Amino acid sequence: MPWETIELNDGNKIPTIAFGTWTLGNGQGPIDQVEQAISVGFSHVDTAQSYRNEEEAGKAIRESGLSRNEIYITTKYSGTNGLDIETSIQNSLKNLGVSYVDLYLIHHPRLAVPDIPTAWAQFEEIKKKGLAKSIGVSNFGVTELQALLASAKIKPAANQILLHPYVYATQAPILAFAKAEGIAIEAYSSLIPLTHRPGGPVDVPVNKIAESRGVAPEQVLLAWVKAKGAIAVTTSSKKDRLQRYLDAGDLELSTTDIAAIDAAGAVGAQTLVKKSALRNIGALTLVALLFWATFHFGHLPARDDWLSETRSSDLDFW
């Protein structure tokens, strides 16, 4: 078994793999899935105010039979329903059925209102009150972290960010900055090359490494996350897959393996940027045609069903 526990910059320790509840929704489903994750060996559960399943996660944790100090709980302030930070943490604790969380994160820089220093000062108070053992951020870039650190009395313990090979080059500056400042990086959606972008350049080295080591491709990607010094936040409804995730902690990639994945990620990123640019151009062209038709005919053509809706997921290629 697998993933070690590491020490954060505040002296608290954190398991380096977490079961995430982002996509689970609410109801009995997330209760069953969190219980399953704990049963196979996950000791870190990651949720958020905006996931609307803190209550379910808390119930699953209680039903696991584990004592409070045997499970690590992360949740996030998401600004849901316009609630302030103090109210939000109290609600999260009530939903989870605990007196404290192990890690409390600002879910996104835009949620740090009225500004980052003010919001962070409130987080520092939460830590001082013992409502969260550690405090941190999510989706912060270098600029946002610099603004936070300029007035912070307590450094963020962690920054949870999107991290997979296709965004590695983009995220490299924040990885380097966090490392220099002693801020742990948590990586979410690291399996996107396999789950949402299959057939891309990263598949080639990942599959080759997986075949040579006798492991699954997802284990290779999680080992890549570990090699980057990040804490993995992942999920699955399949028990055998969760077990493979845990077993991936024993997989050590060579520098050659890592370099091959990095290089394939860079190639894939360039391709995806080009595709996104073409989609944007196409969408703008269609809009221009609509304006042209309106100008010349005084109204839209009777049959305008040729214009399909541009989905945000088409443009958000990451």
N, C-alpha and C positions, 0 to 999 in steps of 0.2 A: 504494500500500500504505500502510499503515494505522495500526496501533496503535504509538504511540511507547513508548520506555522511560523510566521515571521514576526519580528518586532517592529511596530510602528514608531514614528518619531516622538510619540508621547509615552513610550514605554509599554503600551498595551500590545497584546499579540493578536494576530488575525490569521485564520486559515486561508491558504492561498488558492482555494477553489470554493466557489459559492454556487448554490442552486438559485437561479433567478426566477422570479414570478411575473415578469413583465407581460408575457403573452398569455397568461393562464386565465385571465378574466376572474369571475367570482363564482360563488356557489360551491357545490360539493367537489367539483373538478379540482380546483387548486388545493383543497384540503387533502384529497387523496394523493395528489402528485407531490406535495411537500412531505407528507407522511412517507411516501415511497422513497423519496430522495434521502430522507433521514435514515430510513431502514437499510439502505445500501451503503451508508457511510458518510453522507454529507453532514457537516456540522456547522455550516454557514448558510443562512437563508437571507436572500436579498429581495426586499420589496420596496414599495414607495407609496406615498399618499395617493398619487395619481393612478396607481395600478388598481386601486379600490379592492384589494384583497388582503390587506393587513389583518383583518379579523380572521379570515380563513387561514392565513399563515400562522397566526397566533394559536388558533384552535389545533392545528396539526402539530405544532411544537408541543403544546400541552399534552396532547394525546400520545405523543411519542414516548412519554415516560422519562425523558431526559430532564435532569435538573437544569436550572437556569444557567449555571456556569459551564454546562456541557454543550451549549448551543450558542453560536454567534449570530446576532441579528443586526442586519443593516436595513434602515429605511431612509426615506428621503422627503425633504420638504419640497412639495411641488406647487405650492400656491393654489391648491385646489379649492374651489368655491370662494376664492378671494380671502381665505383665512390667513391671519397673521402667523408668524413663526411660533410664538408662544402657545397659541391656541392649537396650532397644527401638531406640535410635539405632544401636547397633552392628549389630543385625540388619537394620535398614533399609538401612544403607550396604552391607552384604554382599549383600542382595537386589538392590539397585540396581546393584551393581558399581562403586561410586564411593568416593572417600575423603572426600567431603564433600557435603552438600546445600546448595543456595542458600538455602532457607528451611525452617525446622522449626517446626511449630505444635503447640500443645496443642489437641487436636481439640475439646474441650468443657470448660467449667469443672468439671463433676463428675469429670473425670479428673485434675484437679489435686489429688492426694492426697499427704500427709494434708491439705494446705491449699494455697491458691494461692501464698502467699509461698515456701513450701518447694519446691514444684514449679518455680516460676519461677527460684529460685536454682540449681536443677539445670540448667535450660535455659541460664542464664548461663554455667555451667561448660562446657556443650557448645559454646557460641560461643567461649569463651576457648580451648578446645582445638582450634578450627578444624574441628570436625566439622560445623558449620553456619555459613555466612557471616552469615545473619540468623536471628533467632528471633522468633516471634510467637505469636498465639493464634487460636482459631476459636470462633465462637458465644458470645463474651463480650459481656455487656451492660455498661452504665455502672457498675453496682455492682461487678461482678467486676473490671473494669479499674481502678477506684479502689483496690480491695483489693490488686491487683498492684502498681500504681504507688507505693503507700504505702511499700513496702520495696525496690522494684526499684533495682538499680544500672544496669541497661540497660533502656531502654524497649522494648516490643514494636515491631517494625518494621511489623507488619500484623495485622489482625483480619479473618478470613474469615467472612462472615455471609450468611445468606439475604437476598436483596434483589431484589425485583420490585415493580411498582406497587401490588399489593394489600397489601404489608406495608411500604410506604415510610413511611407515617405512624407505624407502630409502631417502625420502625427509625430514625426521624429523630433521637431523642436520642443514640443511639450513633454515628450519623454525625457529628453536631455535636461530640460529645465527642472522637471520634477526630481530627477535623480540628483541634480546638483543641490537642490533644496531639501533633500531627504523626505520627499513626499511620495508615498507609495502610489503606484498606478494600478487601477483595476480595469480590466478589459472586458467590455461587453460586445456581443454579436461577433465574436471571433470566428465563428463557423460559417459566416456569410458566403465565403467563396464556394462552399459545398452546398449550403442550403438554398441560397438565392442566386448564385452566379455559377452554377455548374457548367463545365465545359470551357472555363476560362484558362488562362496560362498557368495559374497556380496549381491546377489539377495535375499537371505533368510531374513536377518534382514531388508533390505531396503523394501522389499515387505510387511513384517510383520508390520513395522512401518507405511508404507503408508496406509495399510488397517485399522489399528487401529485409524489413524488420519483422514481418509477420504480424503487423498491427493494422488497425483500421485508419482510414484517412483522417477522420475527426481527431483521432489520438495524436496524429502528427501535428495538426494545427494547434491543438492545446499544448503540445510540447513546445511548439514555436512560441506561443504566448509566454510560457514559463521561461524560455530562453531569453526573452526580452525583459525579464525581470518583473512581469506583471502578474497580478492576481486574476484568475479566470472567473468570470461570471457567466454561467451557461445554464442550459435547461434542456429537458427532454421528458416526454411522457412514457418513454420506453425504459423499462428497468435494466435490460441488458446494455442499453446505450449509456445509461448513467454509470453502470459499473465500468464500462470502457473508459468513460471520462475520468473516473477515479484512478484506474490503472495507468492512464496516460502520465500520471505523475512520476512513474518509474522510467519513462522513456527519455533518454538523453540524445539530443540531436548534435551532430558534429557541426563544426564551423562551416564545412562545405554544404551540409544540408540547409543550414540557416541562410547562407548566402544564395543558394539556388532558389529558395522560397522568396527571399527578398527581391531577387532579380525578376522573377516571374510576376510578383506583385506589382513591381514598377511598370512592367510591360502592360499588364492588365489595366492598371490605373490610367495609362495614356489612352488605351483603346476605349475605356469607359467614358473618359472626358470627351473624346471625339464623338462618341455616340450621343452623349448628352447634348453637346453643342448642335449636332444635326437635328435632334428632337426639338431643341429650342428654336432653331431656324425654321423648322417645319411649322411649328405652332405659330410663330410670328407671321409667316407667310399666309397661313390660313386666316389669321385675324385681319391682315392687310387686304386679302381678297374680299372678306366680309365688308370692310369699310368701303372698298371700291364698288361693290355691288349696291350697297346702301346709297352711296353718292350718286351713282348713275341711274338707278332704278327707283330710288326713293323709299325702297323697302328691301328686306332680304328676299332672296329667291323663294318661291313657294316650297321647293324641295331643298331644304338645307340640311338633310340628314347625312350628307357627305362629310359634314364636319363632325368628327367624333370628338368626344370630350378628352381633353388632355389630362391624364391622371397624374397626380403628384408623384406617385410611385415611379412613373416613367422618367421623371426629371430627377428624382432623388435616387440616383443610381447607386449610391453607396449602400 
